[in-house]
Amino acid sequence: MDRQFPDVRLALCELWQAFGGMALLARYGSEAPWPHASWAREAHRALTPRLRAVVALARPQGRIPSFLTAGVTARRASVADELDAMVRTPPGLVRDELAREYPQAFADPLIAALIRDPEAQLGYLAVEFTNFWRSVIEPRGIGLVRTLEEEILFRSRTLAMSGGAALLHDLGLPFERTDGADRLTVVPMLLADGTHWWSVADGRTAVSFAARGAGLLRAEPKKDGTAQPQRADRLAILLGRGRASVVRELAVPITTSALADQLGLAASTVSQHLAALVAAGVVQRHRAGTRVLYELNREGVTLTECLMNQ
């Protein structure tokens, strides 16, 4: 724990969110565990053989090919921009990396085709990534991106106050993955199957971790793309539907305004619910810069898990 990490950053990567979803479906199919169960039941048909082959390529060591890391070094980029960068990866780099880092690659005909003709095959891969994103991730995109941004804000406090080593320790990231690489980018993922995905590009190592707040994936998307709470359950019976919907979103630190936007409630209504939950001792609040974040404390998590049978 005494090792210093002089250059540690946090970043969003929509391409990695899609990859995480593909890995989840490749591992569990339509039977993914909570909190991904309802999402997986809807999404499993979107996993094509080509996408499954890319996941299988990375699965043995958790190492994602570098041509899928284009968006990791940026603070924020759209999936379209990231896929555009992927398509423009020099063919020689694709062939060299696959031959060097993925000796099992030649066994799969789709990956073998990628090695023979990287330019054309990356184009096909980009189309299938786009279709996957639009059909099963974009409908929840508003809540997903906002939750990831709140997660980065929360983790940035640890990074600023305690340093990179403390952040990696808090996230449970394996230090052996970072040996010899002091330039690290840490990427939160909501669609995570427990694997610490990692990649190396341009001398920087990117490592993923499972972000809190994946509970938003339990909800069914509305027609406008936002998430709506589940129907009546024991939590809603006890607290009321509005307050229960607030509690469900507090697995990840979030501001009052972001929570109001996410749930489609008035900010004053959300403030009243939060004040009651803080007074009940199940929610804690803390300041990060000029923002006040709310999240369930240990008692709140225990109560919620008990009532939701999770």
HUGIDA-V579219 format. One line per field, one symbol per residue. ss: DSSP state (H for helix, E for strand, L for the rest). psi: psi as a letter, one per 20 degrees, with the letter a starting at -180 (. if undefined). Layout:
BEGIN
ss->???
psi->???
END
This chain:
BEGIN
ss->LLLLLLEEEEELLHHHHHHHHHHHHHHHLLLLLLLLHHHHHHHHHHLLHHHHHHHHHHHLLLELLHHHLLLLLLLLLLHHHHHHHHHLLLHHHHHHHHHHHLHHHHHLHHHHHHHHLHHHHHHHHHHHHHHHHHHHHHHHHHHHHHHHHHHHHHHHHHHHHHLHHHHHHHHLLLHHHHLLLLEEEEEEELLLLLLLLEEEELLEEEEEEELLLHHHHHLEELLLLLEELLLLLHHHHHHLHHHHHHHHHHHLLELHHHHHHHHLLLHHHHHHHHHHHHHLLLEEEEEELLEEEEEELHHHHHHHHHHHLL
psi->iipqnhnpqqqqohhhgggggghghhgicjkqrqjjghghhhihiiorhghhhhghgiggjjopqhijjhihiqhpqqhgghhghghjpphhhggggghgimhihihphhhhhhhgmhgghhgghhghggggghhighhjhghgggghhhgggghhggghhirgghghghikpphhhjpjnioqppoqphnqjipnqrqppkjppppqqoqrjihiihqpqrhjirqqqrrpahghggiqgghhhgghijhqpqrgghggghikqqhhggggggghhghikiqqqqpncjqpqqqpaghggggggghjk.
END
